[in-house]
């Protein structure tokens, strides 16, 4: 299937890991609806690892754990679809899943048909325990081909962590999104690392196969399976804004049944979501050349921009360092030369405050550590 915008939804792993069951999944799906997250675009409900029995059935098919999912996956999918949402599941391209459950290696056609019969719309496909003599691109092509012939549209989310030079071959597999990083953890060092890992691979994402920076940790507050330390509200803002500027799929990882108003408001920020979901899907580019404090060896800050549909520009200043920074870029860097007679009307994506460039330059002065400034900019007459 063709994926025209970064997929959005919720995944069970970050908070619950193996502690999942039908009741939890349905409660989380209903919370997406009742909180307004579904209306904002979060429409996939994805069960991650640990949903199956440790042995396949006598017919060779995967078997949902009857204690966790007593009615099976088809009934669960039906209830999720009745809410107007889409249903996602998990498998792995290696000898077993990351949590050591049955995988789909060499069982792709059987499992794809099973997923289709259950009403699955999304498959997260992991990379654990991959045999050394098998190539990753062949494994993902095999599953995508099986899914494409299953009789149901199922989005393949290739979770290969960027290993084995994934960026060079992932588009050949037909996957709709691909994990370009290792696992995220709920702390600032993890978030910073994942942002920096994107910068060398900006040309490889976009419509059809989006760079997936891993699931969001916004709102986890140090709790759950990957809640190692937690983040400040400012760090969560920077986390979410960077994922949107870099056009990553947005998969919520917190407990959506018990969100704070800060978490709900951030995850549904309309201006940031409009940037992430922009139909043009233009490549994000960097504007670091004039940054006075920029050190290319440390890479502790970055200025990102992206052309948007209708002629707007998204512009983000990100201070990933532990000290205050002054960041600058020029209109010329964004295609507005000094003789164009044009400038930008800039709207702060968090506050709605309007501002304009000064002398053809846009600055983020005194930007605090781990903070960001993000603007949606309209081209207007100077």
ROMAR-379179 format. One line per field, with one value per residue (C-alpha): x, y, z; residue in one letter. Coordinates in nm, 2 decimals. Example, Ala and Ser with C-alpha at 12.3 -4.5 7.8 and 13.67 -1.06 7.14 Angstrom:
BEGIN
px = c(1.23:1.37);
py = c(-0.45:-0.11);
pz = c(0.78:0.71);
type = c(A:S);
This chain:
BEGIN
px = c(0.00:0.11:0.17:0.13:0.17:0.36:0.14:0.00:-0.13:-0.05:0.17:0.17:0.54:0.68:0.46:0.34:0.58:0.45:0.18:-0.09:-0.44:-0.76:-0.91:-0.60:-0.60:-0.97:-0.94:-0.65:-0.84:-1.14:-0.91:-0.78:-1.14:-1.25:-0.94:-0.95:-0.63:-0.81:-0.97:-0.61:-0.51:-0.38:-0.58:-0.36:-0.39:-0.08:-0.01:0.36:0.55:0.44:0.08:0.12:0.18:0.54:0.45:0.25:-0.06:-0.08:-0.18:0.14:-0.03:0.04:-0.18:-0.28:-0.23:-0.58:-0.52:-0.44:-0.67:-0.95:-1.17:-0.88:-0.75:-1.04:-1.29:-1.05:-0.99:-1.36:-1.41:-1.13:-1.26:-1.61:-1.45:-1.33:-0.97:-0.72:-0.56:-0.19:0.02:0.38:0.60:0.97:1.19:1.44:1.44:1.22:1.09:1.28:1.10:1.16:0.81:0.75:0.86:0.76:1.09:1.01:0.65:0.57:0.29:0.11:0.14:0.04:-0.28:-0.35:-0.31:-0.54:-0.80:-0.79:-0.84:-0.49:-0.41:-0.05:0.24:0.54:0.82:1.12:1.48:1.59:1.78:1.83:2.04:2.38:2.34:2.02:2.00:1.77:1.64:1.53:1.35:1.15:1.07:0.94:0.70:0.58:0.52:0.31:0.12:0.05:-0.10:-0.30:-0.62:-0.61:-0.42:-0.16:0.10:0.45:0.65:1.01:1.18:1.54:1.68:1.88:2.11:2.29:2.27:1.89:1.86:2.03:1.77:1.45:1.26:1.31:1.11:0.78:0.77:0.56:0.79:1.13:1.30:1.61:1.73:1.77:1.51:1.41:1.42:1.24:1.53:1.70:2.02:1.81:1.60:1.91:2.08:1.79:1.76:2.13:2.11:1.86:2.07:2.30:2.00:1.75:1.75:1.62:1.28:0.96:0.64:0.60:0.86:0.90:1.20:1.06:1.25:1.07:0.77:0.71:0.79:0.58:0.38:0.56:0.72:0.97:0.71:0.66:0.89:1.13:1.07:1.44:1.46:1.18:1.20:1.10:0.81:1.06:1.24:0.91:0.82:1.16:1.11:0.77:0.86:1.17:0.97:0.73:1.00:1.17:0.85:0.86:0.56:0.40:0.33:0.23:0.39:0.24:-0.07:-0.33:-0.59:-0.42:-0.27:-0.21:-0.36:0.00:0.05:-0.28:-0.23:0.12:0.03:-0.26:-0.08:-0.24:0.05:0.31:0.08:0.02:0.40:0.44:0.14:0.21:0.10:0.40:0.63:0.94:1.28:1.39:1.71:1.96:2.05:2.34:2.60:2.55:2.50:2.76:2.78:2.76:3.04:3.02:3.23:2.98:2.66:2.49:2.23:2.06:1.83:1.59:1.36:1.11:0.90:0.53:0.23:0.10:0.43:0.47:0.80:0.85:1.15:1.28:1.57:1.69:1.93:2.04:2.33:2.35:2.41:2.23:2.27:2.22:2.11:2.07:1.97:1.90:1.60:1.84:1.91:1.54:1.51:1.42:1.70:1.75:1.60:1.29:1.09:0.95:0.98:0.83:0.54:0.63:0.39:0.52:0.38:0.36:0.23:0.07:0.29:0.37:0.71:0.91:1.28:1.51:1.75:1.68:1.79:1.59:1.74:1.67:1.86:1.91:1.76:1.77:1.93:1.72:1.47:1.34:1.16:0.94:0.76:0.52:0.62:0.41:0.58:0.45:0.56:0.84);
py = c(0.00:0.36:0.56:0.93:1.07:0.95:0.70:0.80:0.58:0.41:0.12:-0.10:-0.16:0.15:0.14:-0.22:-0.46:-0.81:-0.69:-0.67:-0.82:-0.76:-0.53:-0.30:-0.28:-0.19:0.06:0.23:0.23:0.39:0.65:0.75:0.83:1.00:1.21:1.36:1.19:0.99:1.31:1.45:1.16:0.89:0.60:0.29:0.07:-0.16:-0.46:-0.51:-0.83:-1.10:-1.15:-1.51:-1.86:-1.98:-2.26:-2.25:-2.45:-2.79:-2.62:-2.42:-2.09:-1.83:-1.87:-1.57:-1.63:-1.74:-1.59:-1.25:-1.26:-1.51:-1.41:-1.41:-1.13:-1.12:-1.03:-0.76:-0.62:-0.60:-0.39:-0.16:-0.11:-0.04:0.26:0.39:0.29:0.06:-0.25:-0.33:-0.63:-0.74:-1.01:-1.05:-1.13:-1.34:-1.68:-1.56:-1.22:-1.00:-1.14:-1.50:-1.57:-1.74:-1.52:-1.52:-1.62:-1.85:-1.84:-1.51:-1.63:-1.83:-1.54:-1.27:-1.47:-1.52:-1.14:-1.06:-1.31:-1.14:-0.79:-0.65:-0.31:-0.26:-0.50:-0.39:-0.63:-0.65:-0.76:-0.96:-1.30:-1.25:-1.54:-1.41:-1.58:-1.40:-1.04:-0.80:-0.66:-1.01:-1.08:-0.75:-0.80:-1.15:-1.02:-0.73:-0.95:-1.19:-0.90:-0.75:-1.08:-1.15:-0.99:-0.71:-0.37:-0.41:-0.14:-0.29:-0.11:-0.23:-0.22:-0.29:-0.02:0.13:-0.18:-0.32:0.01:-0.01:0.33:0.20:-0.08:-0.02:0.15:-0.16:-0.36:-0.17:-0.10:0.21:0.32:0.21:0.23:0.44:0.41:0.18:0.18:0.50:0.54:0.80:1.03:1.33:1.15:0.90:1.17:1.37:1.07:0.98:1.33:1.35:1.00:1.15:1.43:1.22:1.03:1.31:1.23:0.87:0.94:1.08:0.98:0.61:0.51:0.74:0.74:0.62:0.77:0.51:0.55:0.87:0.89:1.20:1.17:0.86:1.06:0.79:0.51:0.20:-0.04:0.23:0.49:0.53:0.87:1.06:1.41:1.76:1.92:2.13:1.82:1.65:1.96:1.94:1.56:1.60:1.90:1.73:1.42:1.65:1.86:1.54:1.39:1.08:0.85:0.94:0.64:0.73:0.51:0.65:0.53:0.72:0.63:0.85:1.14:1.49:1.79:1.89:1.55:1.56:1.92:1.86:1.54:1.72:2.05:2.14:2.34:2.08:1.80:2.00:2.01:1.63:1.55:1.81:1.66:1.79:1.55:1.76:1.67:1.84:2.04:2.21:2.57:2.58:2.78:3.12:2.98:3.17:2.89:2.60:2.34:2.08:1.84:1.85:1.87:2.00:2.22:2.23:2.45:2.25:2.37:2.21:2.34:2.29:2.26:2.60:2.78:2.79:2.69:2.51:2.63:2.49:2.58:2.30:2.34:1.99:2.11:2.17:2.54:2.85:2.90:3.18:3.03:3.22:3.16:3.39:3.43:3.37:3.02:2.95:3.08:3.44:3.65:4.01:4.13:3.92:4.18:3.91:3.81:3.57:3.60:3.36:3.19:3.02:2.66:2.66:3.01:3.14:3.45:3.63:3.77:3.88:3.85:4.14:4.25:3.93:3.71:3.49:3.43:3.23:3.42:3.28:2.95:2.74:2.40:2.11:2.37:2.45:2.72:2.61:2.83:2.79:3.06:3.23:3.42:3.78:4.11:4.29);
pz = c(0.00:-0.07:0.25:0.17:0.53:0.84:1.02:1.36:1.64:1.98:2.06:2.37:2.41:2.58:2.88:2.91:2.73:2.80:3.04:2.78:2.74:2.55:2.82:2.82:2.44:2.43:2.71:2.53:2.20:2.37:2.54:2.20:2.09:2.41:2.45:2.10:2.00:1.73:1.59:1.57:1.35:1.59:1.44:1.47:1.78:1.77:1.99:2.02:2.12:2.37:2.24:2.13:2.27:2.27:2.02:1.70:1.66:1.50:1.17:1.18:1.26:1.53:1.83:2.05:2.42:2.54:2.88:2.74:2.44:2.52:2.22:1.98:1.75:1.50:1.77:1.91:1.56:1.51:1.82:1.73:1.38:1.52:1.70:1.37:1.44:1.27:1.42:1.43:1.54:1.57:1.44:1.36:1.06:1.27:1.43:1.71:1.83:2.06:2.36:2.23:2.09:1.75:1.45:1.09:0.93:0.64:0.75:0.58:0.36:0.63:0.88:0.63:0.55:0.92:0.99:0.70:0.82:1.17:1.02:1.08:0.92:1.03:1.10:1.30:1.18:1.40:1.34:1.64:1.60:1.23:1.09:0.98:0.64:0.56:0.42:0.58:0.25:0.14:0.46:0.44:0.07:0.15:0.42:0.21:-0.09:0.13:0.28:-0.06:-0.17:0.14:0.02:0.27:0.28:0.56:0.62:0.68:0.95:0.90:1.24:1.15:1.37:1.08:1.09:0.79:0.60:0.60:0.43:0.12:0.05:0.25:-0.03:-0.24:0.00:-0.03:0.35:0.44:0.73:0.86:1.20:1.15:1.50:1.80:2.08:2.25:2.63:2.84:2.91:2.74:2.63:2.43:2.26:2.17:2.03:1.81:1.67:1.58:1.41:1.16:1.03:0.80:0.66:0.58:0.20:0.26:0.41:0.27:0.10:0.06:0.32:0.62:0.86:1.19:1.49:1.72:1.94:2.14:2.51:2.57:2.89:3.03:3.31:3.40:3.42:3.22:3.03:2.88:3.15:3.24:3.42:3.25:3.09:3.18:3.00:2.79:2.68:2.58:2.38:2.20:2.15:1.99:1.78:1.64:1.54:1.36:1.19:1.08:0.94:1.16:1.22:1.55:1.77:2.12:2.39:2.72:2.91:2.71:2.97:3.23:3.05:3.19:3.01:2.92:2.75:2.56:2.45:2.32:2.13:1.97:1.89:1.56:1.42:1.49:1.35:1.04:0.98:1.04:0.82:0.55:0.21:0.02:0.22:0.12:0.26:0.58:0.54:0.78:0.82:1.06:0.87:1.05:1.40:1.61:1.87:1.63:1.67:1.39:1.60:1.89:1.68:1.99:1.81:1.48:1.27:1.06:0.78:0.55:0.26:0.31:0.07:-0.04:-0.01:0.37:0.55:0.88:1.07:1.39:1.62:1.85:2.13:2.23:2.44:2.82:2.79:2.65:2.27:2.02:1.68:1.36:0.99:0.70:0.46:0.18:0.31:0.26:-0.09:-0.02:-0.17:-0.08:-0.40:-0.38:-0.20:0.03:0.39:0.64:0.88:1.15:1.39:1.70:1.71:2.09:2.17:1.85:1.88:1.55:1.47:1.16:1.06:1.14:0.86:0.67:0.96:1.20:1.54:1.85:2.11:2.46:2.37:2.69:2.71:2.57:2.43:2.09:1.89:1.60:1.36:1.07:0.83:0.56:0.27:0.26:0.10:0.28);
type = c(X:X:X:X:X:X:X:X:X:X:X:X:X:X:X:X:X:X:X:X:X:X:X:X:X:X:X:X:X:X:X:X:X:X:X:X:X:X:X:X:X:X:X:X:X:X:X:X:X:X:X:X:X:X:X:X:X:X:X:X:X:X:X:X:X:X:X:X:X:X:X:X:X:X:X:X:X:X:X:X:X:X:X:X:X:X:X:X:X:X:X:X:X:X:X:X:X:X:X:X:X:X:X:X:X:X:X:X:X:X:X:X:X:X:X:X:X:X:X:X:X:X:X:X:X:X:X:X:X:X:X:X:X:X:X:X:X:X:X:X:X:X:X:X:X:X:X:X:X:X:X:X:X:X:X:X:X:X:X:X:X:X:X:X:X:X:X:X:X:X:X:X:X:X:X:X:X:X:X:X:X:X:X:X:X:X:X:X:X:X:X:X:X:X:X:X:X:X:X:X:X:X:X:X:X:X:X:X:X:X:X:X:X:X:X:X:X:X:X:X:X:X:X:X:X:X:X:X:X:X:X:X:X:X:X:X:X:X:X:X:X:X:X:X:X:X:X:X:X:X:X:X:X:X:X:X:X:X:X:X:X:X:X:X:X:X:X:X:X:X:X:X:X:X:X:X:X:X:X:X:X:X:X:X:X:X:X:X:X:X:X:X:X:X:X:X:X:X:X:X:X:X:X:X:X:X:X:X:X:X:X:X:X:X:X:X:X:X:X:X:X:X:X:X:X:X:X:X:X:X:X:X:X:X:X:X:X:X:X:X:X:X:X:X:X:X:X:X:X:X:X:X:X:X:X:X:X:X:X:X:X:X:X:X:X:X:X:X:X:X:X:X:X:X:X:X:X:X:X:X:X:X);
